[in-house]
């Protein structure tokens, strides 16, 4: 059975209204919450804030309740349904605010480092305090679609809609290698092991395996059923036990490809798994929802479970061992295209239409997705539009980037 998440949007200035009321006992301020319904219907709730102590009253729905919780959480009960809003624990800008950040990655090598890619084709690296370390201005001819650190933290892989991948040195700012071969925009990347081999996906219908030292395109993966089916997203399920130091016998220029599986999300609505070592197509998830598959990820605790997102707002969970039908399926709002999806611990981060951002719980035993208690991620000063998620390995945070070169960190501790 398909369950639906109803979306509520809160006034970006609501925390300022609460702060004003708390600091000025005789003052009144207000904010609104809009609940998005079918056929673009919007049900609005207008709250007045007064203090001290701070109290909330809904002017047009007197039975509605708004509460301040802890750790940046706020809860509203509107027409009997509860909505939880979560504000960022940290927020700032990275780079030129005239551009929009499209990607972010984090590495925990000698302290945290961040790498971002923007809409102007530039890549920038920052330290843990968000101080710039290296700037690759307009290194690509079009917007960045992926940025990833190599495990050493000294090298970055960037990809763009200009059809190229670039290997970039954080230490000296050089571009020692450019990988050329895709015939359309690159939609995703992954790094295998220490980074001798990398993968890239493209709307040209291919997922390509590269050797970075020589720039060689070792293999090109395509769907058996349709070799031109555009790949909108990809995800690597790594084999952490593979030997990454020595080349694989009989597989020239391959280092640690054994046991790695790459997932591709396709415009036709299917998702496909390839064995990177054998080069075989080993699984295909059907087009169950009659919509383009726009995002794919795997469970961070058990990679047998896969998550897919679709252009019609559907999100599904699958078991790779029984791929004929989805285990769980949910609808986000009213046909909101899923733009990114990521599983972190027992949470699923979902971005839809580039403007609706959710954290939903996933029970690691029953595999149930909790649609009744999502956390709606919000900014405390303007509407939030997150283009890409990543997590800090070992640190319970979710990091997102978006418009105006803004980044957001959300604590996953409750």
Residue, then its C-alpha position, 0 to 999 in steps of 0.5 A: x500500500x502506498x502512503x503519502x507525506x503531506x507537505x507543510x511550508x513555514x514562514x522563513x522568518x518564523x524564528x525571528x518572530x519568536x525571538x522578537x516576542x521573547x526579547x520584547x514582552x509587549x511586542x507581537x509578531x507573526x508567521x504562517x504555515x501553508x499545508x499543500x493539498x491536492x490540485x495545488x490547494x493551499x491551506x494557510x495557518x496564521x500564527x500570532x506570537x506574543x511573550x513573555x513567556x512566548x505563546x502562540x495563537x492561530x488566528x484563523x484556526x484556533x484549535x491549531x497548536x505550535x510548540x518550541x521543542x529542543x535541538x532546533x525542532x518545532x512542532x505544529x498540530x494543524x487540523x489534527x495532523x502534526x508537522x515537525x520543522x527542523x532548523x539547521x545547526x549551522x549555516x553559512x556561505x561558501x563562495x560567490x553568493x551570485x552563484x548556486x551551489x550544486x554539489x558538496x562532499x566532505x572528507x575527514x582526512x587531517x580534519x574535515x575538508x569540504x569541496x563544492x561545485x557551483x552553477x558557474x562551473x567552479x570548484x572550491x575546497x574549504x577546511x573545517x572552519x570553511x576557510x577557502x583552501x583552493x579555488x578552481x575558477x570556471x574549471x568547467x564550461x558549464x554547471x558542476x554535477x558532482x564533486x568528490x574527494x579521493x580518500x587522501x583528501x588531497x585530490x578532487x574529482x569533478x564532473x559537469x554538464x560539459x561532459x568532462x571529468x577533471x582530476x584536481x589537486x588540492x595541494x597545488x591547484x593543478x588539473x593533471x587529468x581530464x577524462x573525456x568520452x561522454x557525449x552528454x551531461x554527466x549525472x553522477x560519479x563514484x570513486x573506487x577504493x583509493x581512487x585509481x579507478x572512478x565511475x561516471x554516469x551520463x544522460x548519454x546512456x552510459x556508466x563508464x569505468x576509468x583509470x585515472x593515471x592514464x585517463x583510459x575509459x576501461x569499460x562502458x556499461x549500458x542497459x541490455x534493453x536500451x543502450x541509449x536510455x539516459x542515466x539520471x543518477x548513480x550510486x556505488x555499493x563498495x566492497x570495502x574488503x577488496x584489494x585496492x593496492x594491486x592490479x586485478x589479474x586479467x583486468x588491466x588498469x583495474x584496482x579493487x573493482x572486485x565485489x563493487x556494484x554500481x546502480x543506475x537510475x534511468x529516464x525510462x523508470x527502471x534502475x539497474x545494477x552492474x557488477x563492476x568486476x565482471x561487467x555484467x548487468x546483474x539486476x533490473x528494478x521494473x518501472x513500477x511507477x510509470x515515471x522516470x527514475x531520478x535518484x538512487x541510493x542504497x541503505x547505509x546499514x544493509x546495502x541489500x536494500x535500495x531506495x529510488x526516487x521518481x519524477x512523479x514524487x514516488x520514493x520506493x524501497x527495494x530488496x535486491x534479492x527479490x527485485x520484482x516488486x518494491x517493499x515500500x512506496x511513498x508519495x512526497x507531496x503532490x507529484x513533486x519530482x525527487x531530486x536527491x535521496x540518501x540513507x544515513x543511519x536510520x534516516x532517509x533524506x529526501x529532496x523534492x522539486x529542489x525546495x522540499x527537504x525531508x528526513x523520514x525514519x526507516x525501521x532497520x528491522x521491519x523496513x517500514x518507512x515512517x510517513x507520519x512523523x517526517x522532519x521538514x528541513x527549514x532555513x531560519x531566514x529564507x526558503x530552503x532549496x537543497x541541491x545535494x546531500x552528503x553526510x560526514x562519515x562518523x559525524x551525525x550530521x546532514x549537510x546540504x547546499x543550494x541557492x545563493x552559495x548557502x550551505x546547511x548542516x543539520x544535526x541527526x541527534x535528537 
